[in-house]
Amino acid sequence: MRGRQRYKCSTCKYVWIWKSRWKNIIDKDKLYEDRAIHRQTYQELSVRNKIGIRTVQKYLDESWVIVKDKMNVREIVLLIDTTYFGKIWLMVFKDKSSKKILHHTIVDYETNEEYRRWVYQLQSEWWIIKAIVCDWRRGLLWWFEDIPTQMCHFHQIQIVRRNITKNPILEENKELKKIVSRLPRTDKEWFRIELERWHKKYQAFIQEKWVNSLGKSYYTHKRTRTAYYSLKRNLEYLFIYQDYMWELDIPNTTNWLEWMFGQLKWKVTLHRWLRADRKLKLILYLLNSR
């Protein structure tokens, strides 16, 4: 009948025509979107699309990661930072004004060389970088001599807090904490004068030493020294946003990146026990879909 095969039962003489089996067409990209964005489980995707769980995993592995269109070339204020998802280190470069991610890459470790390499790569693509905001890494702040570099206030406060604790006992540390707490709400001149006043008042305290049984001397209050000299060393980079306040809108923290990292980690945590390659693909998908 119309070119289709007919069959007949030899017992009951029933005749029927073979019908082609309905083919379930699956949109793999839509399937991955349901998995990553809408947080569907393998079981839910299997029931919804009427396919097996192994087939769901196969289609998810075959889907493509979104590649976003490039922005128009213009002047930018660059926010840079690195976070990690277990053994996966993610380095991100984001524009402050448009809140667009200009570049992201997977690195083995967070190093100054990687930062410099990709900053120069962005410049070679005709991005005009007017300023950089970053956290504290030894040597990173003064690595870009021709670009104003602002150190994140939050990271500076955390350095001091790690050394003198959140609730210090010594009077010297209490005064230093009080000075640091005014960092986001003061100017460079006041902060410098307060630091000099603190150092002059407690110079003998931070120079105090003790000698062990082998005759080797050590500073008694090493953590307090570390906190003070961190502030003194980074002072020139803590108020760059005020020096250029009439020309550029430079933030004094990298909180926009930290907030984004928090959102990414929360979404990745919802998909537990992922294989390393699947976790990496999920991270890149979520990052590119923003």
VMD Tcl script that draws the C-alpha trace (Angstrom):
set ca {
  {0.00 0.00 0.00}
  {1.60 3.23 -1.25}
  {4.99 1.53 -1.24}
  {4.86 0.49 2.43}
  {5.41 -3.05 3.67}
  {2.36 -5.03 4.77}
  {2.35 -7.88 7.31}
  {-0.15 -10.71 7.95}
  {-0.51 -12.88 11.02}
  {-0.56 -16.57 10.04}
  {-2.80 -17.43 12.99}
  {-5.52 -14.78 13.10}
  {-5.01 -13.55 9.51}
  {-4.75 -9.93 10.74}
  {-3.07 -7.59 8.24}
  {-1.23 -4.43 9.27}
  {1.04 -1.87 7.69}
  {4.51 -1.05 9.04}
  {4.71 2.53 10.24}
  {7.96 4.43 10.62}
  {8.95 4.98 14.23}
  {8.55 8.53 15.51}
  {11.94 10.17 15.85}
  {12.53 12.26 18.94}
  {14.50 15.31 17.78}
  {16.44 16.87 20.67}
  {17.83 20.39 20.66}
  {21.19 19.80 22.35}
  {21.84 23.48 23.07}
  {18.39 23.87 24.65}
  {19.04 20.70 26.63}
  {22.27 22.17 28.03}
  {20.50 25.45 28.83}
  {17.91 23.55 30.89}
  {20.73 21.76 32.68}
  {22.96 24.79 33.41}
  {20.58 27.75 33.72}
  {17.34 26.09 34.90}
  {19.20 23.53 37.04}
  {17.39 20.44 35.73}
  {18.73 17.09 36.91}
  {19.62 14.18 34.60}
  {16.47 12.37 35.74}
  {14.22 15.37 35.01}
  {15.75 15.86 31.56}
  {15.38 12.16 30.84}
  {11.67 12.10 31.68}
  {10.93 15.40 29.96}
  {12.63 14.46 26.66}
  {11.75 10.73 26.80}
  {15.35 9.57 26.49}
  {17.72 7.65 28.75}
  {20.04 9.26 31.28}
  {23.12 8.07 29.38}
  {21.72 9.67 26.22}
  {21.15 12.91 28.13}
  {24.80 12.91 29.22}
  {25.93 12.17 25.66}
  {23.90 15.08 24.22}
  {25.15 17.45 26.92}
  {28.76 16.55 26.11}
  {28.13 17.17 22.39}
  {26.54 20.62 22.83}
  {28.55 23.76 22.11}
  {29.55 26.51 24.53}
  {28.15 29.96 23.68}
  {30.61 32.39 22.13}
  {29.59 36.00 22.73}
  {29.97 38.74 20.15}
  {32.86 41.13 20.74}
  {32.17 44.63 21.97}
  {33.01 47.77 20.07}
  {36.52 48.99 20.72}
  {36.62 51.88 23.20}
  {38.25 53.15 26.39}
  {37.82 50.93 29.43}
  {38.54 50.66 33.14}
  {39.68 47.08 33.62}
  {38.83 44.90 36.65}
  {41.04 41.81 36.95}
  {40.93 38.91 39.39}
  {41.25 35.13 39.63}
  {39.13 32.58 41.45}
  {39.21 28.80 41.65}
  {36.72 25.94 41.50}
  {38.60 23.12 43.15}
  {41.58 22.55 40.86}
  {40.24 24.85 38.11}
  {41.66 28.41 38.23}
  {39.64 31.02 36.32}
  {41.16 34.41 35.41}
  {38.67 37.12 34.36}
  {39.05 40.57 32.80}
  {35.95 42.75 33.02}
  {35.04 46.27 31.89}
  {33.71 48.45 34.70}
  {31.38 50.69 32.66}
  {29.62 48.13 30.47}
  {30.02 45.27 33.01}
  {31.02 43.04 30.09}
  {33.62 40.29 30.36}
  {36.34 41.09 27.84}
  {38.36 37.96 28.36}
  {38.54 34.88 30.56}
  {41.02 32.04 30.61}
  {41.83 28.90 32.56}
  {45.27 29.07 34.17}
  {47.39 26.69 36.24}
  {48.06 29.33 38.90}
  {47.44 33.04 39.48}
  {50.67 34.76 38.40}
  {51.72 38.30 37.47}
  {53.04 37.05 34.14}
  {49.59 35.75 33.16}
  {48.00 39.06 34.09}
  {50.55 41.04 32.08}
  {50.29 38.72 29.11}
  {46.53 39.13 28.75}
  {46.54 42.87 29.49}
  {49.02 43.32 26.64}
  {46.85 41.03 24.51}
  {43.83 43.29 25.10}
  {45.94 46.32 24.21}
  {47.03 44.62 20.99}
  {43.33 44.24 20.13}
  {43.05 48.04 20.30}
  {41.45 48.26 23.72}
  {42.45 51.52 25.38}
  {42.96 50.64 29.05}
  {42.67 53.85 31.08}
  {43.04 52.21 34.52}
  {43.28 48.82 36.24}
  {41.70 47.67 39.52}
  {43.18 44.54 41.09}
  {43.85 42.82 44.39}
  {47.24 42.72 46.09}
  {49.90 40.52 44.55}
  {53.57 41.12 45.15}
  {54.82 43.17 42.21}
  {51.50 43.37 40.35}
  {50.60 46.92 41.45}
  {53.73 48.48 39.97}
  {53.94 46.09 37.00}
  {51.98 48.41 34.65}
  {53.97 51.63 34.82}
  {52.01 53.46 32.10}
  {48.55 52.46 33.43}
  {47.11 53.84 36.72}
  {46.56 50.82 39.00}
  {44.15 50.92 41.92}
  {44.46 48.39 44.73}
  {41.22 46.92 46.06}
  {40.39 48.37 49.50}
  {38.66 45.19 50.59}
  {41.79 43.10 50.00}
  {43.94 45.65 51.84}
  {41.65 45.59 54.85}
  {41.71 41.79 54.78}
  {45.53 41.78 54.85}
  {45.50 43.91 57.99}
  {42.72 41.85 59.57}
  {44.60 38.58 59.01}
  {47.61 39.98 60.85}
  {46.06 41.86 63.79}
  {42.81 39.80 63.94}
  {39.24 41.07 63.79}
  {39.14 41.88 67.52}
  {42.70 42.85 68.54}
  {43.73 42.90 72.20}
  {46.82 45.11 72.10}
  {46.19 48.87 72.18}
  {48.62 49.38 69.30}
  {46.63 47.02 67.07}
  {43.34 48.59 68.11}
  {44.54 52.02 66.94}
  {45.84 50.58 63.67}
  {42.51 48.88 63.08}
  {40.69 52.16 63.69}
  {42.85 53.89 61.07}
  {42.28 51.13 58.51}
  {38.52 51.19 59.08}
  {38.50 54.77 57.74}
  {40.24 53.76 54.50}
  {37.18 53.82 52.17}
  {35.95 57.14 53.65}
  {39.08 59.28 53.76}
  {41.70 60.80 51.48}
  {45.34 60.06 50.89}
  {46.77 62.95 52.91}
  {44.78 62.19 56.07}
  {45.62 58.49 55.83}
  {49.33 59.20 55.38}
  {49.42 61.58 58.37}
  {47.61 59.05 60.59}
  {50.00 56.27 59.59}
  {53.02 58.47 60.34}
  {51.53 59.48 63.69}
  {50.92 55.81 64.59}
  {54.45 54.84 63.57}
  {56.03 57.66 65.53}
  {54.02 56.74 68.63}
  {54.70 52.98 68.47}
  {58.07 52.83 66.73}
  {59.74 51.20 69.73}
  {56.93 48.65 69.89}
  {57.34 47.37 66.32}
  {61.16 47.43 66.60}
  {61.15 45.24 69.70}
  {63.09 41.97 69.34}
  {63.74 38.78 71.27}
  {66.70 36.40 71.10}
  {66.41 32.62 71.11}
  {68.80 30.12 72.71}
  {70.99 30.06 69.58}
  {71.49 33.81 69.69}
  {69.29 34.57 66.68}
  {67.01 37.59 67.03}
  {63.40 37.92 65.84}
  {60.83 40.73 65.87}
  {58.44 40.29 68.78}
  {55.39 41.76 67.03}
  {55.96 40.49 63.50}
  {52.29 40.48 62.48}
  {51.80 44.10 63.53}
  {54.87 45.05 61.49}
  {53.49 43.16 58.49}
  {50.15 44.99 58.70}
  {51.78 48.43 59.05}
  {54.33 48.00 56.27}
  {51.64 46.61 53.97}
  {49.72 49.89 54.38}
  {52.85 51.97 53.96}
  {54.01 50.08 50.86}
  {50.61 50.18 49.12}
  {49.70 53.76 50.08}
  {50.48 55.12 46.60}
  {48.00 52.66 45.03}
  {45.11 52.94 47.49}
  {43.87 56.36 46.34}
  {44.34 56.23 42.57}
  {40.56 56.45 42.21}
  {40.66 59.88 43.91}
  {43.58 61.13 41.82}
  {41.57 60.52 38.62}
  {38.07 61.15 39.99}
  {37.43 64.06 37.58}
  {38.58 62.08 34.54}
  {37.65 58.45 35.17}
  {35.09 56.52 37.18}
  {37.47 54.09 38.90}
  {36.03 51.84 41.63}
  {38.06 51.33 44.79}
  {37.27 47.59 45.02}
  {36.88 44.54 42.78}
  {33.52 43.75 44.38}
  {31.78 43.46 41.01}
  {34.02 40.55 40.12}
  {33.73 39.02 43.60}
  {29.92 39.13 43.35}
  {30.05 37.43 39.95}
  {32.40 34.75 41.28}
  {30.00 34.10 44.15}
  {27.10 33.61 41.73}
  {29.14 31.26 39.54}
  {30.27 29.14 42.48}
  {26.72 28.89 43.81}
  {25.40 27.67 40.44}
  {28.26 25.22 39.94}
  {27.73 23.84 43.46}
  {24.15 22.92 42.51}
  {25.58 20.39 40.02}
  {27.55 18.19 42.39}
  {29.84 15.29 41.48}
  {30.54 16.55 37.99}
  {33.51 15.15 36.11}
  {36.36 17.67 35.70}
  {35.76 18.27 31.97}
  {32.00 18.66 32.50}
  {32.55 21.10 35.37}
  {34.88 23.19 33.19}
  {32.31 23.24 30.38}
  {29.59 24.31 32.82}
  {31.75 27.16 34.18}
  {32.49 28.47 30.67}
  {28.83 28.18 29.66}
  {27.62 30.13 32.69}
  {30.32 32.74 32.18}
  {29.55 33.25 28.49}
  {25.78 33.30 29.02}
  {25.96 36.33 31.30}
}
mol new
graphics top color blue
foreach p $ca { graphics top sphere $p radius 0.5 }
foreach p [lrange $ca 0 end-1] q [lrange $ca 1 end] { graphics top cylinder $p $q radius 0.2 }
display resetview
